[in-house]
Amino acid sequence: LAARMAGDAVRRLDEAAVEVPGVDDRVALSVLTRRLRSGVAGFSAPFIVRIEGADGVELPVEAIDALSSAAMQAMVNSVQHADGPIGRVRRELEVRGVGAGGCVIRVIDNGSGFDPAAVPPSRLGLRVSIEERMANEGGSARVASVPGEGTTVTLAWPAGVQGSDG
């Protein structure tokens, strides 16, 4: 799994170098949706993918990169930790454009869930790979999880964009 994920990451970086212009530029939300669809295809567990309102939405390259990386980490976490028998855990990826320059992504599963307050500081997946990555680029990340009920990771760019609260 780790070798496949590393190979996928290298492939995505190569694709990003080709399809993403300079760092000061804005790019279509479709760049992000293509990256995420490609990433979902590589997982052993299926995700239901929903894209809404992406037409005409453009984001800074840095926001696309942060959203892509944070969403991929959230999906990896779901695949690795949601547990449950094959077919029981339902996983969803929702990408929604907001206005002409905003985006909200939700990674949702109905798996085993966890207590976010009980995650030790040594576990960096949530804190660094998701929350700090989004905050560093002007976005936000919220993790809602209840043991036995599943997890929802909500990513928003820019931070506070309408619709990122639920």
TORKOL-4160 file (C-alpha; in steps of 0.2 Angstrom, whole numbers, padded with zeros to 4 digits, m for minus):
166
<pt num="1" X="0000" Y="0000" Z="0000"/>
<pt num="2" X="0014" Y="0012" Z="0005"/>
<pt num="3" X="0024" Y="0009" Z="m0011"/>
<pt num="4" X="0008" Y="0011" Z="m0022"/>
<pt num="5" X="0004" Y="0027" Z="m0013"/>
<pt num="6" X="0021" Y="0034" Z="m0015"/>
<pt num="7" X="0020" Y="0030" Z="m0034"/>
<pt num="8" X="0004" Y="0038" Z="m0035"/>
<pt num="9" X="0011" Y="0054" Z="m0026"/>
<pt num="10" X="0025" Y="0055" Z="m0038"/>
<pt num="11" X="0014" Y="0053" Z="m0053"/>
<pt num="12" X="0002" Y="0067" Z="m0046"/>
<pt num="13" X="0017" Y="0078" Z="m0044"/>
<pt num="14" X="0023" Y="0075" Z="m0062"/>
<pt num="15" X="0005" Y="0079" Z="m0068"/>
<pt num="16" X="0004" Y="0095" Z="m0057"/>
<pt num="17" X="0020" Y="0101" Z="m0065"/>
<pt num="18" X="0013" Y="0100" Z="m0082"/>
<pt num="19" X="m0005" Y="0106" Z="m0079"/>
<pt num="20" X="m0002" Y="0120" Z="m0066"/>
<pt num="21" X="0004" Y="0137" Z="m0071"/>
<pt num="22" X="0015" Y="0149" Z="m0061"/>
<pt num="23" X="0012" Y="0151" Z="m0042"/>
<pt num="24" X="0004" Y="0168" Z="m0044"/>
<pt num="25" X="m0009" Y="0162" Z="m0056"/>
<pt num="26" X="m0027" Y="0155" Z="m0053"/>
<pt num="27" X="m0033" Y="0139" Z="m0061"/>
<pt num="28" X="m0049" Y="0131" Z="m0064"/>
<pt num="29" X="m0057" Y="0120" Z="m0050"/>
<pt num="30" X="m0057" Y="0106" Z="m0063"/>
<pt num="31" X="m0038" Y="0104" Z="m0060"/>
<pt num="32" X="m0042" Y="0100" Z="m0042"/>
<pt num="33" X="m0057" Y="0088" Z="m0047"/>
<pt num="34" X="m0046" Y="0079" Z="m0059"/>
<pt num="35" X="m0032" Y="0076" Z="m0046"/>
<pt num="36" X="m0045" Y="0070" Z="m0033"/>
<pt num="37" X="m0053" Y="0058" Z="m0046"/>
<pt num="38" X="m0036" Y="0051" Z="m0050"/>
<pt num="39" X="m0032" Y="0049" Z="m0032"/>
<pt num="40" X="m0049" Y="0040" Z="m0028"/>
<pt num="41" X="m0046" Y="0028" Z="m0042"/>
<pt num="42" X="m0030" Y="0022" Z="m0034"/>
<pt num="43" X="m0038" Y="0017" Z="m0017"/>
<pt num="44" X="m0043" Y="m0001" Z="m0013"/>
<pt num="45" X="m0059" Y="0006" Z="m0005"/>
<pt num="46" X="m0072" Y="0014" Z="m0016"/>
<pt num="47" X="m0077" Y="0032" Z="m0013"/>
<pt num="48" X="m0094" Y="0040" Z="m0020"/>
<pt num="49" X="m0088" Y="0056" Z="m0028"/>
<pt num="50" X="m0099" Y="0071" Z="m0030"/>
<pt num="51" X="m0094" Y="0087" Z="m0039"/>
<pt num="52" X="m0106" Y="0102" Z="m0038"/>
<pt num="53" X="m0104" Y="0120" Z="m0044"/>
<pt num="54" X="m0086" Y="0118" Z="m0051"/>
<pt num="55" X="m0089" Y="0127" Z="m0067"/>
<pt num="56" X="m0082" Y="0145" Z="m0068"/>
<pt num="57" X="m0073" Y="0143" Z="m0051"/>
<pt num="58" X="m0054" Y="0148" Z="m0051"/>
<pt num="59" X="m0043" Y="0146" Z="m0036"/>
<pt num="60" X="m0024" Y="0151" Z="m0033"/>
<pt num="61" X="m0012" Y="0137" Z="m0037"/>
<pt num="62" X="m0007" Y="0136" Z="m0018"/>
<pt num="63" X="m0025" Y="0133" Z="m0013"/>
<pt num="64" X="m0027" Y="0120" Z="m0026"/>
<pt num="65" X="m0012" Y="0111" Z="m0019"/>
<pt num="66" X="m0017" Y="0113" Z="m0001"/>
<pt num="67" X="m0035" Y="0106" Z="m0004"/>
<pt num="68" X="m0028" Y="0092" Z="m0015"/>
<pt num="69" X="m0015" Y="0086" Z="m0002"/>
<pt num="70" X="m0027" Y="0088" Z="0013"/>
<pt num="71" X="m0041" Y="0079" Z="0004"/>
<pt num="72" X="m0030" Y="0065" Z="m0001"/>
<pt num="73" X="m0023" Y="0063" Z="0017"/>
<pt num="74" X="m0041" Y="0063" Z="0024"/>
<pt num="75" X="m0046" Y="0049" Z="0011"/>
<pt num="76" X="m0030" Y="0039" Z="0016"/>
<pt num="77" X="m0035" Y="0041" Z="0034"/>
<pt num="78" X="m0052" Y="0034" Z="0030"/>
<pt num="79" X="m0045" Y="0019" Z="0021"/>
<pt num="80" X="m0033" Y="0015" Z="0034"/>
<pt num="81" X="m0043" Y="0019" Z="0050"/>
<pt num="82" X="m0062" Y="0017" Z="0047"/>
<pt num="83" X="m0061" Y="m0002" Z="0048"/>
<pt num="84" X="m0077" Y="m0012" Z="0047"/>
<pt num="85" X="m0081" Y="m0027" Z="0035"/>
<pt num="86" X="m0079" Y="m0024" Z="0017"/>
<pt num="87" X="m0094" Y="m0016" Z="0010"/>
<pt num="88" X="m0100" Y="m0009" Z="0027"/>
<pt num="89" X="m0090" Y="0007" Z="0027"/>
<pt num="90" X="m0097" Y="0020" Z="0015"/>
<pt num="91" X="m0085" Y="0033" Z="0010"/>
<pt num="92" X="m0089" Y="0049" Z="0001"/>
<pt num="93" X="m0079" Y="0064" Z="m0007"/>
<pt num="94" X="m0089" Y="0080" Z="m0010"/>
<pt num="95" X="m0081" Y="0094" Z="m0019"/>
<pt num="96" X="m0092" Y="0110" Z="m0020"/>
<pt num="97" X="m0087" Y="0127" Z="m0029"/>
<pt num="98" X="m0093" Y="0142" Z="m0019"/>
<pt num="99" X="m0095" Y="0158" Z="m0029"/>
<pt num="100" X="m0081" Y="0162" Z="m0042"/>
<pt num="101" X="m0067" Y="0159" Z="m0030"/>
<pt num="102" X="m0071" Y="0147" Z="m0016"/>
<pt num="103" X="m0071" Y="0128" Z="m0012"/>
<pt num="104" X="m0078" Y="0116" Z="0001"/>
<pt num="105" X="m0073" Y="0098" Z="0001"/>
<pt num="106" X="m0080" Y="0085" Z="0013"/>
<pt num="107" X="m0072" Y="0068" Z="0015"/>
<pt num="108" X="m0085" Y="0057" Z="0024"/>
<pt num="109" X="m0086" Y="0040" Z="0031"/>
<pt num="110" X="m0098" Y="0030" Z="0042"/>
<pt num="111" X="m0084" Y="0019" Z="0049"/>
<pt num="112" X="m0077" Y="0017" Z="0067"/>
<pt num="113" X="m0074" Y="0035" Z="0070"/>
<pt num="114" X="m0063" Y="0042" Z="0084"/>
<pt num="115" X="m0062" Y="0055" Z="0098"/>
<pt num="116" X="m0052" Y="0069" Z="0089"/>
<pt num="117" X="m0047" Y="0076" Z="0107"/>
<pt num="118" X="m0039" Y="0059" Z="0111"/>
<pt num="119" X="m0027" Y="0059" Z="0096"/>
<pt num="120" X="m0009" Y="0060" Z="0103"/>
<pt num="121" X="0002" Y="0075" Z="0097"/>
<pt num="122" X="0014" Y="0063" Z="0090"/>
<pt num="123" X="0001" Y="0058" Z="0076"/>
<pt num="124" X="0004" Y="0071" Z="0063"/>
<pt num="125" X="m0009" Y="0066" Z="0050"/>
<pt num="126" X="m0023" Y="0077" Z="0055"/>
<pt num="127" X="m0013" Y="0091" Z="0063"/>
<pt num="128" X="0001" Y="0094" Z="0050"/>
<pt num="129" X="m0005" Y="0086" Z="0034"/>
<pt num="130" X="m0023" Y="0093" Z="0035"/>
<pt num="131" X="m0026" Y="0107" Z="0048"/>
<pt num="132" X="m0009" Y="0116" Z="0046"/>
<pt num="133" X="m0008" Y="0113" Z="0028"/>
<pt num="134" X="m0025" Y="0122" Z="0025"/>
<pt num="135" X="m0021" Y="0136" Z="0038"/>
<pt num="136" X="m0005" Y="0140" Z="0030"/>
<pt num="137" X="m0013" Y="0144" Z="0013"/>
<pt num="138" X="m0028" Y="0154" Z="0020"/>
<pt num="139" X="m0040" Y="0139" Z="0022"/>
<pt num="140" X="m0048" Y="0129" Z="0036"/>
<pt num="141" X="m0050" Y="0111" Z="0041"/>
<pt num="142" X="m0063" Y="0104" Z="0053"/>
<pt num="143" X="m0063" Y="0086" Z="0059"/>
<pt num="144" X="m0079" Y="0080" Z="0066"/>
<pt num="145" X="m0079" Y="0062" Z="0072"/>
<pt num="146" X="m0088" Y="0051" Z="0085"/>
<pt num="147" X="m0083" Y="0034" Z="0090"/>
<pt num="148" X="m0094" Y="0021" Z="0081"/>
<pt num="149" X="m0102" Y="0034" Z="0070"/>
<pt num="150" X="m0089" Y="0039" Z="0057"/>
<pt num="151" X="m0079" Y="0054" Z="0052"/>
<pt num="152" X="m0082" Y="0070" Z="0042"/>
<pt num="153" X="m0067" Y="0081" Z="0037"/>
<pt num="154" X="m0072" Y="0098" Z="0030"/>
<pt num="155" X="m0059" Y="0108" Z="0020"/>
<pt num="156" X="m0063" Y="0126" Z="0015"/>
<pt num="157" X="m0054" Y="0139" Z="0005"/>
<pt num="158" X="m0054" Y="0153" Z="0009"/>
<pt num="159" X="m0056" Y="0150" Z="0028"/>
<pt num="160" X="m0074" Y="0154" Z="0032"/>
<pt num="161" X="m0081" Y="0152" Z="0015"/>
<pt num="162" X="m0100" Y="0150" Z="0016"/>
<pt num="163" X="m0106" Y="0132" Z="0018"/>
<pt num="164" X="m0090" Y="0126" Z="0027"/>
<pt num="165" X="m0099" Y="0125" Z="0044"/>
<pt num="166" X="m0110" Y="0109" Z="0041"/>
